[in-house]
Amino acid sequence: MFEMAMLLAQVDGAVGTGIGMGLAILGAGLGIGRIGGSAVESIARQPEAGGTISTQMLISAALIEGATVIALILLYIS
């Protein structure tokens, strides 16, 4: 997804950058939504592991957010 966004950013200045940023944000939103849904489902199945699952979910979401911010910065400066 990131490579496609960077390719679109090189196509035509503002239009490519806008499409690339949209794809980067869309991918991050889908990823974080899937992580959250899976975490809630896992906690419902095994409530005693809720603390561990929540911690791992937050770490994963933070890593996705970091990658998205880097992608948006690279798209913006290209």
N, C-alpha and C positions, 0 to 999 in steps of 0.2 A: 504494500500500500504506500509506504514511504517513497519508494523508488518511482512509483507512478505519479505521486504528487510532485516530486522534484522534476520529473520529465515535463509535466504540464506547466510548471513554473517557467521553464525555458522556452515554451512555445510562443507565447505572445504577452509579454510584460504583465500588465494588470489583470487581464482575463485569466491567464494561466496561473498567476499567483493566487487569485481569488478561488479558482477551482481547486488548486492544490491545498490551500488552507481549509477549505470546506471538507475535502476528503480526509485530511489529517484529523480534524475535529470530529468528523463522523466516525472514523475508525476508533478514536479514543472513547467516544461516547458508547459505542457498541461494546467495546472491551470492558469498560468499567461497569456497564449495565449487566453484562454476562457474569462478571465476577461477583457483583452484589447479589444477583439472583441465585447463583450457585451457593454463595455463602449462607444466605437465608435458608435455602433448602437443606444444606448440610447441618445447620444449627437445629432445624426442625427435626431432623432425623436423629441427631445426637446432641442433645442440649448441654451435656456436661463438657463438651469440647468447644463451647461457644466462645470462650475467651481466646483460645488459640486460633480458631477460625477467623474471628474478627481481626485479630492482629495481623494475620497473614493476608487477609483481604485488604486492609489499609495499606500494607507495604506494597502489595501488587498494584493497587490503584495509584499510589504515589509514583511508582516506577513508570506506569503508563502516562501519567500526567507530565512527568519529567521528559519523557520521549516526545510527547506532543508539543511541549513548549519549545524544545530544541528544533523540532520540525517546523513549527511556525516561525521561529526566528530565522532559520535558514531560508525558508520560503520568502520571508519578508525582505531579506537583504539580497536575494538573488534578482 
